[in-house]
């Protein structure tokens, strides 16, 4: 699943930056997902500026809010779980972006009504 999340997030990123990041490292720990995107921030910032200054304006203006929504949808589509929180940090000096997602808890398995119950 980490590779699927990386691929989905790279696609979203390229819509905003015009280029995919050089590398994405995705780690899943329980309900927490962390994605580190390398060689990404400058292209993202440039893409956001170009969208804001485009003449005529694009059909759908690209903003940090639309990026947030698109990134959340991409992770929810892959994990089939709702994203409860999304945090992002872009470091211009290192050209690295970190995206963190907190998912709702996985559904608990319910005992089947066809399972025999043991009586003490």
C-alpha positions in Angstrom: 0.0 0.0 0.0 2.8 2.5 0.6 3.7 2.4 -3.1 0.1 3.0 -4.1 -0.1 6.0 -1.8 3.2 7.4 -3.1 2.0 7.0 -6.7 -1.4 8.7 -6.0 0.2 11.6 -4.1 2.8 12.0 -6.9 0.0 12.4 -9.4 -1.8 15.0 -7.3 1.5 16.8 -6.7 2.3 16.9 -10.5 -1.1 18.6 -11.1 0.1 21.4 -8.9 3.8 21.4 -9.6 3.9 20.3 -13.3 6.4 17.7 -12.3 6.4 14.6 -10.1 8.8 14.7 -7.1 12.1 12.9 -7.7 11.4 10.4 -4.9 8.6 9.8 -2.4 9.1 7.7 0.7 5.8 6.6 2.3 5.6 5.0 5.8 2.5 3.6 7.3 2.3 3.0 11.1 -1.2 2.0 12.2 -3.4 4.9 11.4 -0.6 7.3 10.6 0.9 7.9 7.2 4.0 10.0 6.5 5.1 10.9 3.0 8.5 12.6 2.3 8.7 14.1 -1.2 12.2 15.0 -2.4 13.1 17.6 -5.1 9.5 18.9 -4.9 9.0 22.2 -3.2 10.4 24.6 -5.8 8.2 23.1 -8.6 5.2 23.2 -6.3 5.7 26.8 -5.4 6.3 27.7 -9.0 3.1 25.8 -10.1 1.0 27.6 -7.5 2.3 31.0 -8.6 1.7 30.2 -12.2 -1.9 29.2 -11.5 -2.5 32.4 -9.5 -1.1 34.6 -12.3 -2.5 32.7 -15.3 -4.4 34.7 -18.0 -7.1 33.6 -18.6 -7.6 32.1 -15.1 -7.7 28.3 -15.2 -11.0 26.6 -15.0 -10.1 25.4 -11.5 -7.8 27.6 -9.6 -5.0 25.7 -7.8 -4.7 26.7 -4.2 -3.3 25.2 -1.0 -6.9 24.4 -0.1 -7.6 22.5 -3.3 -4.2 20.7 -2.9 -5.2 19.7 0.6 -8.6 18.3 -0.6 -7.0 16.5 -3.5 -4.3 14.9 -1.3 -6.8 13.8 1.2 -9.0 12.3 -1.4 -6.1 10.4 -3.0 -5.1 8.8 0.4 -8.7 8.0 1.2 -9.2 6.3 -2.2 -6.2 4.1 -1.7 -6.7 3.3 2.0 -10.5 3.2 1.9 -10.4 5.0 5.3 -11.3 8.6 6.1 -8.5 11.1 6.8 -9.1 12.8 10.1 -6.2 15.2 9.9 -3.7 16.4 7.3 -0.5 18.2 8.1 2.0 19.5 5.5 5.5 21.1 5.8 7.5 22.4 2.8 11.2 23.2 3.4 12.5 25.4 0.6 16.1 25.1 1.6 16.2 21.3 1.2 13.5 21.1 -1.4 11.7 18.5 0.7 8.0 18.3 1.5 6.5 16.2 4.3 2.9 15.3 4.2 1.3 13.5 7.2 -2.1 11.9 7.3 -4.0 10.6 10.4 -6.7 8.0 9.4 -9.7 6.9 11.2 -9.3 3.6 13.0 -9.6 0.5 11.0 -13.0 -1.2 11.4 -13.0 -3.9 14.0 -13.9 -7.4 12.9 -17.3 -8.3 14.3 -18.0 -11.9 15.3 -20.1 -13.7 12.9 -23.7 -14.4 14.0 -23.0 -17.9 12.6 -20.2 -18.6 15.0 -21.2 -20.9 17.8 -21.0 -19.3 21.2 -19.4 -21.3 23.9 -21.2 -21.5 27.2 -19.2 -21.8 30.4 
